[in-house]
Amino acid sequence: MPILLILLLGVLAYLYWRRKTTTLTRECRWRRTAPGQWRCAFCGAETASEDSPVLCLRRET
Ligand SMILES: [Zn+2]
């Protein structure tokens, strides 16, 4: 099943890329409060996004 290996490698590469590009701090933790809605448990910021946000909105203020 080589295609499964290719898919697995793709997922791993994607996760690695996301980890390298994220700007989240250890203190910023996004929690899904509803489908498409995220809330940061640390700074209280809320946002609408399909995927987990990669930016702590606290930095923008
Ligand atoms: Zn935050």
N, CA, C, O and the ligand as a Tripos MOL2 file, in Angstrom:
@<TRIPOS>MOLECULE
protein
  245   243    62     0     0
PROTEIN
NO_CHARGES

@<TRIPOS>ATOM
      1 N           0.8480   -1.2140    0.0000 N.3       1 MET1
      2 CA          0.0000    0.0000    0.0000 C.3       1 MET1
      3 C           0.8760    1.2540    0.0000 C.2       1 MET1
      4 O           0.8510    2.0090    0.9720 O.2       1 MET1
      5 N           1.6280    1.4900   -1.0340 N.am      2 PRO2
      6 CA          2.5340    2.6600   -1.0490 C.3       2 PRO2
      7 C           1.7780    3.9710   -0.9140 C.2       2 PRO2
      8 O           2.3070    4.9350   -0.3610 O.2       2 PRO2
      9 N           0.5520    4.0190   -1.4120 N.am      3 ILE3
     10 CA         -0.1710    5.3040   -1.3680 C.3       3 ILE3
     11 C          -0.4560    5.7230    0.0550 C.2       3 ILE3
     12 O          -0.5300    6.9150    0.3520 O.2       3 ILE3
     13 N          -0.6160    4.7480    0.9410 N.am      4 LEU4
     14 CA         -0.8330    5.1010    2.3420 C.3       4 LEU4
     15 C           0.4200    5.7350    2.9450 C.2       4 LEU4
     16 O           0.3400    6.6690    3.7430 O.2       4 LEU4
     17 N           1.5860    5.2040    2.5420 N.am      5 LEU5
     18 CA          2.8310    5.7830    3.0310 C.3       5 LEU5
     19 C           2.9930    7.2110    2.5320 C.2       5 LEU5
     20 O           3.4390    8.0910    3.2690 O.2       5 LEU5
     21 N           2.6270    7.4310    1.2790 N.am      6 ILE6
     22 CA          2.7360    8.7840    0.7210 C.3       6 ILE6
     23 C           1.8080    9.7380    1.4710 C.2       6 ILE6
     24 O           2.1860   10.8650    1.7900 O.2       6 ILE6
     25 N           0.5990    9.2760    1.7450 N.am      7 LEU7
     26 CA         -0.3420   10.1170    2.4960 C.3       7 LEU7
     27 C           0.2020   10.4220    3.8890 C.2       7 LEU7
     28 O           0.1120   11.5510    4.3710 O.2       7 LEU7
     29 N           0.7650    9.4000    4.5230 N.am      8 LEU8
     30 CA          1.2950    9.5950    5.8690 C.3       8 LEU8
     31 C           2.4420   10.6040    5.8550 C.2       8 LEU8
     32 O           2.5250   11.4700    6.7250 O.2       8 LEU8
     33 N           3.3150   10.4890    4.8720 N.am      9 LEU9
     34 CA          4.4230   11.4300    4.7620 C.3       9 LEU9
     35 C           3.8960   12.8450    4.5380 C.2       9 LEU9
     36 O           4.4190   13.8090    5.0970 O.2       9 LEU9
     37 N           2.8600   12.9580    3.7190 N.am     10 GLY10
     38 CA          2.2750   14.2630    3.4590 C.3      10 GLY10
     39 C           1.7170   14.8930    4.7290 C.2      10 GLY10
     40 O           1.9000   16.0850    4.9760 O.2      10 GLY10
     41 N           1.0370   14.0850    5.5250 N.am     11 VAL11
     42 CA          0.4640   14.5930    6.7740 C.3      11 VAL11
     43 C           1.5760   15.0230    7.7220 C.2      11 VAL11
     44 O           1.4940   16.0790    8.3480 O.2      11 VAL11
     45 N           2.6060   14.2050    7.8230 N.am     12 LEU12
     46 CA          3.7150   14.5410    8.7100 C.3      12 LEU12
     47 C           4.4050   15.8250    8.2630 C.2      12 LEU12
     48 O           4.7410   16.6780    9.0840 O.2      12 LEU12
     49 N           4.6130   15.9540    6.9580 N.am     13 ALA13
     50 CA          5.2450   17.1640    6.4280 C.3      13 ALA13
     51 C           4.3760   18.3840    6.7140 C.2      13 ALA13
     52 O           4.8850   19.4560    7.0400 O.2      13 ALA13
     53 N           3.0590   18.2100    6.5890 N.am     14 TYR14
     54 CA          2.1440   19.3270    6.8560 C.3      14 TYR14
     55 C           2.2040   19.7400    8.3260 C.2      14 TYR14
     56 O           2.2580   20.9260    8.6510 O.2      14 TYR14
     57 N           2.1930   18.7440    9.2010 N.am     15 LEU15
     58 CA          2.2510   19.0510   10.6290 C.3      15 LEU15
     59 C           3.5730   19.7330   10.9760 C.2      15 LEU15
     60 O           3.6040   20.6660   11.7780 O.2      15 LEU15
     61 N           4.6570   19.2670   10.3730 N.am     16 TYR16
     62 CA          5.9660   19.8580   10.6390 C.3      16 TYR16
     63 C           6.0020   21.2980   10.1380 C.2      16 TYR16
     64 O           6.5360   22.1830   10.8060 O.2      16 TYR16
     65 N           5.4290   21.5250    8.9530 N.am     17 TRP17
     66 CA          5.4080   22.8720    8.3890 C.3      17 TRP17
     67 C           4.5890   23.8070    9.2730 C.2      17 TRP17
     68 O           4.9730   24.9530    9.5080 O.2      17 TRP17
     69 N           3.4520   23.3030    9.7600 N.am     18 ARG18
     70 CA          2.6230   24.1420   10.6180 C.3      18 ARG18
     71 C           3.3520   24.4800   11.9100 C.2      18 ARG18
     72 O           3.2550   25.5980   12.4150 O.2      18 ARG18
     73 N           4.0780   23.5120   12.4370 N.am     19 ARG19
     74 CA          4.7900   23.7780   13.6800 C.3      19 ARG19
     75 C           5.8590   24.8560   13.4700 C.2      19 ARG19
     76 O           6.0850   25.6920   14.3450 O.2      19 ARG19
     77 N           6.5100   24.8280   12.3100 N.am     20 LYS20
     78 CA          7.5730   25.7910   12.0580 C.3      20 LYS20
     79 C           7.0300   27.1850   11.7830 C.2      20 LYS20
     80 O           7.7220   28.1770   12.0130 O.2      20 LYS20
     81 N           5.7880   27.2680   11.2900 N.am     21 THR21
     82 CA          5.2600   28.5730   10.8950 C.3      21 THR21
     83 C           4.3430   29.1740   11.9520 C.2      21 THR21
     84 O           3.9230   30.3240   11.8240 O.2      21 THR21
     85 N           4.0350   28.4260   12.9740 N.am     22 THR22
     86 CA          3.1190   28.9560   13.9690 C.3      22 THR22
     87 C           3.7890   30.0360   14.8090 C.2      22 THR22
     88 O           5.0010   30.0130   15.0240 O.2      22 THR22
     89 N           2.9910   30.9690   15.2740 N.am     23 THR23
     90 CA          3.5190   32.0240   16.1320 C.3      23 THR23
     91 C           2.9280   31.9330   17.5270 C.2      23 THR23
     92 O           3.0710   32.8410   18.3450 O.2      23 THR23
     93 N           2.2570   30.8100   17.7800 N.am     24 LEU24
     94 CA          1.6460   30.6580   19.0890 C.3      24 LEU24
     95 C           2.7040   30.5510   20.1720 C.2      24 LEU24
     96 O           3.7710   29.9650   19.9840 O.2      24 LEU24
     97 N           2.3760   31.1300   21.2950 N.am     25 THR25
     98 CA          3.2440   30.9590   22.4510 C.3      25 THR25
     99 C           2.7200   29.7990   23.2810 C.2      25 THR25
    100 O           1.6190   29.3030   23.0420 O.2      25 THR25
    101 N           3.4890   29.3810   24.2280 N.am     26 ARG26
    102 CA          3.0490   28.2780   25.0770 C.3      26 ARG26
    103 C           1.8370   28.6840   25.9090 C.2      26 ARG26
    104 O           1.0530   27.8320   26.3270 O.2      26 ARG26
    105 N           1.6850   29.9710   26.1460 N.am     27 GLU27
    106 CA          0.5930   30.4280   27.0020 C.3      27 GLU27
    107 C          -0.6980   30.6200   26.2400 C.2      27 GLU27
    108 O          -1.7500   30.8270   26.8440 O.2      27 GLU27
    109 N          -0.6320   30.5530   24.9040 N.am     28 CYS28
    110 CA         -1.8270   30.8020   24.1160 C.3      28 CYS28
    111 C          -2.4040   29.4660   23.6530 C.2      28 CYS28
    112 O          -1.7710   28.7210   22.9040 O.2      28 CYS28
    113 N          -3.5880   29.1900   24.1040 N.am     29 ARG29
    114 CA         -4.1930   27.8970   23.7680 C.3      29 ARG29
    115 C          -5.5920   28.1230   23.2160 C.2      29 ARG29
    116 O          -6.4860   28.6180   23.9040 O.2      29 ARG29
    117 N          -5.7500   27.7490   21.9680 N.am     30 TRP30
    118 CA         -7.0450   27.8950   21.3120 C.3      30 TRP30
    119 C          -7.9150   26.6930   21.6170 C.2      30 TRP30
    120 O          -7.4870   25.5430   21.5150 O.2      30 TRP30
    121 N          -9.1330   26.9890   21.9890 N.am     31 ARG31
    122 CA        -10.1000   25.9290   22.2360 C.3      31 ARG31
    123 C         -11.2850   26.1540   21.3160 C.2      31 ARG31
    124 O         -11.7180   27.2880   21.1080 O.2      31 ARG31
    125 N         -11.8020   25.0730   20.7700 N.am     32 ARG32
    126 CA        -12.9670   25.1870   19.8990 C.3      32 ARG32
    127 C         -14.2180   25.2950   20.7650 C.2      32 ARG32
    128 O         -14.5250   24.3910   21.5430 O.2      32 ARG32
    129 N         -14.9280   26.3920   20.6260 N.am     33 THR33
    130 CA        -16.1430   26.5940   21.4100 C.3      33 THR33
    131 C         -17.3740   26.2040   20.6230 C.2      33 THR33
    132 O         -18.4240   25.9390   21.2080 O.2      33 THR33
    133 N         -17.2640   26.1640   19.3130 N.am     34 ALA34
    134 CA        -18.3550   25.7840   18.4330 C.3      34 ALA34
    135 C         -17.7240   25.4960   17.0730 C.2      34 ALA34
    136 O         -16.5910   25.9100   16.8240 O.2      34 ALA34
    137 N         -18.4220   24.8050   16.2050 N.am     35 PRO35
    138 CA        -17.8500   24.5420   14.8740 C.3      35 PRO35
    139 C         -17.4320   25.8360   14.1830 C.2      35 PRO35
    140 O         -18.2700   26.6910   13.8980 O.2      35 PRO35
    141 N         -16.1430   25.9780   13.9180 N.am     36 GLY36
    142 CA        -15.6430   27.1760   13.2460 C.3      36 GLY36
    143 C         -15.3680   28.3330   14.1880 C.2      36 GLY36
    144 O         -14.9570   29.4050   13.7450 O.2      36 GLY36
    145 N         -15.5870   28.1350   15.4830 N.am     37 GLN37
    146 CA        -15.3490   29.2030   16.4500 C.3      37 GLN37
    147 C         -14.2610   28.7720   17.4230 C.2      37 GLN37
    148 O         -14.2930   27.6680   17.9690 O.2      37 GLN37
    149 N         -13.2960   29.6670   17.6290 N.am     38 TRP38
    150 CA        -12.1760   29.3450   18.5180 C.3      38 TRP38
    151 C         -12.0130   30.4440   19.5450 C.2      38 TRP38
    152 O         -12.2470   31.6190   19.2630 O.2      38 TRP38
    153 N         -11.6090   30.0470   20.7420 N.am     39 ARG39
    154 CA        -11.3810   31.0110   21.8110 C.3      39 ARG39
    155 C         -10.0620   30.6810   22.4850 C.2      39 ARG39
    156 O          -9.7750   29.5240   22.7930 O.2      39 ARG39
    157 N          -9.2680   31.7130   22.7080 N.am     40 CYS40
    158 CA         -7.9870   31.5120   23.3810 C.3      40 CYS40
    159 C          -8.2290   31.4690   24.8770 C.2      40 CYS40
    160 O          -8.7640   32.4120   25.4600 O.2      40 CYS40
    161 N          -7.8290   30.3630   25.4920 N.am     41 ALA41
    162 CA         -8.0710   30.1890   26.9200 C.3      41 ALA41
    163 C          -7.1870   31.1090   27.7510 C.2      41 ALA41
    164 O          -7.4670   31.3340   28.9290 O.2      41 ALA41
    165 N          -6.1330   31.6390   27.1600 N.am     42 PHE42
    166 CA         -5.1940   32.4570   27.9230 C.3      42 PHE42
    167 C          -5.5090   33.9420   27.8210 C.2      42 PHE42
    168 O          -5.5960   34.6290   28.8390 O.2      42 PHE42
    169 N          -5.6820   34.4440   26.5990 N.am     43 CYS43
    170 CA         -5.8940   35.8790   26.4400 C.3      43 CYS43
    171 C          -7.3550   36.2070   26.1640 C.2      43 CYS43
    172 O          -7.7240   37.3810   26.1440 O.2      43 CYS43
    173 N          -8.1890   35.2040   25.9540 N.am     44 GLY44
    174 CA         -9.6060   35.4540   25.7960 C.3      44 GLY44
    175 C         -10.0130   35.8900   24.4120 C.2      44 GLY44
    176 O         -11.1810   36.2070   24.1910 O.2      44 GLY44
    177 N          -9.0890   35.9180   23.4700 N.am     45 ALA45
    178 CA         -9.4230   36.3280   22.1130 C.3      45 ALA45
    179 C         -10.3220   35.2860   21.4620 C.2      45 ALA45
    180 O         -10.2100   34.0910   21.7360 O.2      45 ALA45
    181 N         -11.2070   35.7540   20.6050 N.am     46 GLU46
    182 CA        -12.0910   34.8490   19.8850 C.3      46 GLU46
    183 C         -11.9470   35.1010   18.4010 C.2      46 GLU46
    184 O         -11.7390   36.2300   17.9580 O.2      46 GLU46
    185 N         -12.0640   34.0210   17.6400 N.am     47 THR47
    186 CA        -11.9570   34.1600   16.2050 C.3      47 THR47
    187 C         -12.7540   33.0640   15.5320 C.2      47 THR47
    188 O         -13.0760   32.0460   16.1460 O.2      47 THR47
    189 N         -13.0670   33.2760   14.2750 N.am     48 ALA48
    190 CA        -13.7570   32.2770   13.4800 C.3      48 ALA48
    191 C         -12.7840   31.7310   12.4540 C.2      48 ALA48
    192 O         -12.2100   32.4840   11.6670 O.2      48 ALA48
    193 N         -12.6020   30.4230   12.4640 N.am     49 SER49
    194 CA        -11.6470   29.8170   11.5500 C.3      49 SER49
    195 C         -11.9910   28.3520   11.3640 C.2      49 SER49
    196 O         -12.5190   27.7020   12.2660 O.2      49 SER49
    197 N         -11.6860   27.8490   10.1920 N.am     50 GLU50
    198 CA        -11.9230   26.4300    9.9480 C.3      50 GLU50
    199 C         -10.9680   25.5830   10.7770 C.2      50 GLU50
    200 O         -11.3700   24.6220   11.4330 O.2      50 GLU50
    201 N          -9.6840   25.9630   10.7330 N.am     51 ASP51
    202 CA         -8.6620   25.2190   11.4590 C.3      51 ASP51
    203 C          -8.2670   25.9770   12.7140 C.2      51 ASP51
    204 O          -8.6680   27.1240   12.9080 O.2      51 ASP51
    205 N          -7.4900   25.3390   13.5540 N.am     52 SER52
    206 CA         -7.0030   25.9830   14.7570 C.3      52 SER52
    207 C          -6.1690   27.1960   14.3860 C.2      52 SER52
    208 O          -5.2780   27.0940   13.5430 O.2      52 SER52
    209 N          -6.4370   28.3400   14.9960 N.am     53 PRO53
    210 CA         -5.6620   29.5480   14.6920 C.3      53 PRO53
    211 C          -4.1900   29.3530   15.0340 C.2      53 PRO53
    212 O          -3.8480   28.5990   15.9450 O.2      53 PRO53
    213 N          -3.3350   30.0340   14.3030 N.am     54 VAL54
    214 CA         -1.8970   29.8940   14.5320 C.3      54 VAL54
    215 C          -1.3100   31.2050   15.0310 C.2      54 VAL54
    216 O          -0.0910   31.3730   15.0630 O.2      54 VAL54
    217 N          -2.1740   32.1270   15.4190 N.am     55 LEU55
    218 CA         -1.6740   33.4230   15.8670 C.3      55 LEU55
    219 C          -2.4070   33.8310   17.1260 C.2      55 LEU55
    220 O          -3.6360   33.7970   17.1820 O.2      55 LEU55
    221 N          -1.6430   34.2170   18.1400 N.am     56 CYS56
    222 CA         -2.2790   34.7190   19.3560 C.3      56 CYS56
    223 C          -2.6740   36.1600   19.1160 C.2      56 CYS56
    224 O          -1.8230   37.0110   18.8550 O.2      56 CYS56
    225 N          -3.9660   36.4330   19.2050 N.am     57 LEU57
    226 CA         -4.4480   37.7880   18.9230 C.3      57 LEU57
    227 C          -3.9780   38.7800   19.9560 C.2      57 LEU57
    228 O          -4.0510   39.9900   19.7390 O.2      57 LEU57
    229 N          -3.5090   38.2950   21.0520 N.am     58 ARG58
    230 CA         -3.0190   39.1920   22.0920 C.3      58 ARG58
    231 C          -1.8380   40.0340   21.5810 C.2      58 ARG58
    232 O          -1.6050   41.1500   22.0450 O.2      58 ARG58
    233 N          -1.1080   39.4710   20.6200 N.am     59 ARG59
    234 CA          0.0690   40.1650   20.1090 C.3      59 ARG59
    235 C          -0.2870   41.3750   19.2610 C.2      59 ARG59
    236 O           0.5580   42.2350   19.0130 O.2      59 ARG59
    237 N          -1.5240   41.4420   18.8190 N.am     60 GLU60
    238 CA         -1.9070   42.5030   17.8970 C.3      60 GLU60
    239 C          -2.2950   43.7680   18.6260 C.2      60 GLU60
    240 O          -2.4870   44.8070   17.9950 O.2      60 GLU60
    241 N          -2.4140   43.7070   19.9250 N.am     61 THR61
    242 CA         -2.8370   44.9010   20.6590 C.3      61 THR61
    243 C          -1.6540   45.5670   21.3150 C.2      61 THR61
    244 O          -1.8120   46.5900   21.9800 O.2      61 THR61
    245 ZN         -3.9280   34.0770   23.0290 Zn       62 ZN62
@<TRIPOS>BOND
     1     1     2 1
     2     2     3 1
     3     3     4 2
     4     3     5 am
     5     5     6 1
     6     6     7 1
     7     7     8 2
     8     7     9 am
     9     9    10 1
    10    10    11 1
    11    11    12 2
    12    11    13 am
    13    13    14 1
    14    14    15 1
    15    15    16 2
    16    15    17 am
    17    17    18 1
    18    18    19 1
    19    19    20 2
    20    19    21 am
    21    21    22 1
    22    22    23 1
    23    23    24 2
    24    23    25 am
    25    25    26 1
    26    26    27 1
    27    27    28 2
    28    27    29 am
    29    29    30 1
    30    30    31 1
    31    31    32 2
    32    31    33 am
    33    33    34 1
    34    34    35 1
    35    35    36 2
    36    35    37 am
    37    37    38 1
    38    38    39 1
    39    39    40 2
    40    39    41 am
    41    41    42 1
    42    42    43 1
    43    43    44 2
    44    43    45 am
    45    45    46 1
    46    46    47 1
    47    47    48 2
    48    47    49 am
    49    49    50 1
    50    50    51 1
    51    51    52 2
    52    51    53 am
    53    53    54 1
    54    54    55 1
    55    55    56 2
    56    55    57 am
    57    57    58 1
    58    58    59 1
    59    59    60 2
    60    59    61 am
    61    61    62 1
    62    62    63 1
    63    63    64 2
    64    63    65 am
    65    65    66 1
    66    66    67 1
    67    67    68 2
    68    67    69 am
    69    69    70 1
    70    70    71 1
    71    71    72 2
    72    71    73 am
    73    73    74 1
    74    74    75 1
    75    75    76 2
    76    75    77 am
    77    77    78 1
    78    78    79 1
    79    79    80 2
    80    79    81 am
    81    81    82 1
    82    82    83 1
    83    83    84 2
    84    83    85 am
    85    85    86 1
    86    86    87 1
    87    87    88 2
    88    87    89 am
    89    89    90 1
    90    90    91 1
    91    91    92 2
    92    91    93 am
    93    93    94 1
    94    94    95 1
    95    95    96 2
    96    95    97 am
    97    97    98 1
    98    98    99 1
    99    99   100 2
   100    99   101 am
   101   101   102 1
   102   102   103 1
   103   103   104 2
   104   103   105 am
   105   105   106 1
   106   106   107 1
   107   107   108 2
   108   107   109 am
   109   109   110 1
   110   110   111 1
   111   111   112 2
   112   111   113 am
   113   113   114 1
   114   114   115 1
   115   115   116 2
   116   115   117 am
   117   117   118 1
   118   118   119 1
   119   119   120 2
   120   119   121 am
   121   121   122 1
   122   122   123 1
   123   123   124 2
   124   123   125 am
   125   125   126 1
   126   126   127 1
   127   127   128 2
   128   127   129 am
   129   129   130 1
   130   130   131 1
   131   131   132 2
   132   131   133 am
   133   133   134 1
   134   134   135 1
   135   135   136 2
   136   135   137 am
   137   137   138 1
   138   138   139 1
   139   139   140 2
   140   139   141 am
   141   141   142 1
   142   142   143 1
   143   143   144 2
   144   143   145 am
   145   145   146 1
   146   146   147 1
   147   147   148 2
   148   147   149 am
   149   149   150 1
   150   150   151 1
   151   151   152 2
   152   151   153 am
   153   153   154 1
   154   154   155 1
   155   155   156 2
   156   155   157 am
   157   157   158 1
   158   158   159 1
   159   159   160 2
   160   159   161 am
   161   161   162 1
   162   162   163 1
   163   163   164 2
   164   163   165 am
   165   165   166 1
   166   166   167 1
   167   167   168 2
   168   167   169 am
   169   169   170 1
   170   170   171 1
   171   171   172 2
   172   171   173 am
   173   173   174 1
   174   174   175 1
   175   175   176 2
   176   175   177 am
   177   177   178 1
   178   178   179 1
   179   179   180 2
   180   179   181 am
   181   181   182 1
   182   182   183 1
   183   183   184 2
   184   183   185 am
   185   185   186 1
   186   186   187 1
   187   187   188 2
   188   187   189 am
   189   189   190 1
   190   190   191 1
   191   191   192 2
   192   191   193 am
   193   193   194 1
   194   194   195 1
   195   195   196 2
   196   195   197 am
   197   197   198 1
   198   198   199 1
   199   199   200 2
   200   199   201 am
   201   201   202 1
   202   202   203 1
   203   203   204 2
   204   203   205 am
   205   205   206 1
   206   206   207 1
   207   207   208 2
   208   207   209 am
   209   209   210 1
   210   210   211 1
   211   211   212 2
   212   211   213 am
   213   213   214 1
   214   214   215 1
   215   215   216 2
   216   215   217 am
   217   217   218 1
   218   218   219 1
   219   219   220 2
   220   219   221 am
   221   221   222 1
   222   222   223 1
   223   223   224 2
   224   223   225 am
   225   225   226 1
   226   226   227 1
   227   227   228 2
   228   227   229 am
   229   229   230 1
   230   230   231 1
   231   231   232 2
   232   231   233 am
   233   233   234 1
   234   234   235 1
   235   235   236 2
   236   235   237 am
   237   237   238 1
   238   238   239 1
   239   239   240 2
   240   239   241 am
   241   241   242 1
   242   242   243 1
   243   243   244 2
@<TRIPOS>SUBSTRUCTURE
     1 MET1         2 RESIDUE 1 A MET
     2 PRO2         6 RESIDUE 1 A PRO
     3 ILE3        10 RESIDUE 1 A ILE
     4 LEU4        14 RESIDUE 1 A LEU
     5 LEU5        18 RESIDUE 1 A LEU
     6 ILE6        22 RESIDUE 1 A ILE
     7 LEU7        26 RESIDUE 1 A LEU
     8 LEU8        30 RESIDUE 1 A LEU
     9 LEU9        34 RESIDUE 1 A LEU
    10 GLY10       38 RESIDUE 1 A GLY
    11 VAL11       42 RESIDUE 1 A VAL
    12 LEU12       46 RESIDUE 1 A LEU
    13 ALA13       50 RESIDUE 1 A ALA
    14 TYR14       54 RESIDUE 1 A TYR
    15 LEU15       58 RESIDUE 1 A LEU
    16 TYR16       62 RESIDUE 1 A TYR
    17 TRP17       66 RESIDUE 1 A TRP
    18 ARG18       70 RESIDUE 1 A ARG
    19 ARG19       74 RESIDUE 1 A ARG
    20 LYS20       78 RESIDUE 1 A LYS
    21 THR21       82 RESIDUE 1 A THR
    22 THR22       86 RESIDUE 1 A THR
    23 THR23       90 RESIDUE 1 A THR
    24 LEU24       94 RESIDUE 1 A LEU
    25 THR25       98 RESIDUE 1 A THR
    26 ARG26      102 RESIDUE 1 A ARG
    27 GLU27      106 RESIDUE 1 A GLU
    28 CYS28      110 RESIDUE 1 A CYS
    29 ARG29      114 RESIDUE 1 A ARG
    30 TRP30      118 RESIDUE 1 A TRP
    31 ARG31      122 RESIDUE 1 A ARG
    32 ARG32      126 RESIDUE 1 A ARG
    33 THR33      130 RESIDUE 1 A THR
    34 ALA34      134 RESIDUE 1 A ALA
    35 PRO35      138 RESIDUE 1 A PRO
    36 GLY36      142 RESIDUE 1 A GLY
    37 GLN37      146 RESIDUE 1 A GLN
    38 TRP38      150 RESIDUE 1 A TRP
    39 ARG39      154 RESIDUE 1 A ARG
    40 CYS40      158 RESIDUE 1 A CYS
    41 ALA41      162 RESIDUE 1 A ALA
    42 PHE42      166 RESIDUE 1 A PHE
    43 CYS43      170 RESIDUE 1 A CYS
    44 GLY44      174 RESIDUE 1 A GLY
    45 ALA45      178 RESIDUE 1 A ALA
    46 GLU46      182 RESIDUE 1 A GLU
    47 THR47      186 RESIDUE 1 A THR
    48 ALA48      190 RESIDUE 1 A ALA
    49 SER49      194 RESIDUE 1 A SER
    50 GLU50      198 RESIDUE 1 A GLU
    51 ASP51      202 RESIDUE 1 A ASP
    52 SER52      206 RESIDUE 1 A SER
    53 PRO53      210 RESIDUE 1 A PRO
    54 VAL54      214 RESIDUE 1 A VAL
    55 LEU55      218 RESIDUE 1 A LEU
    56 CYS56      222 RESIDUE 1 A CYS
    57 LEU57      226 RESIDUE 1 A LEU
    58 ARG58      230 RESIDUE 1 A ARG
    59 ARG59      234 RESIDUE 1 A ARG
    60 GLU60      238 RESIDUE 1 A GLU
    61 THR61      242 RESIDUE 1 A THR
    62 ZN62       245 GROUP 0 **** ****
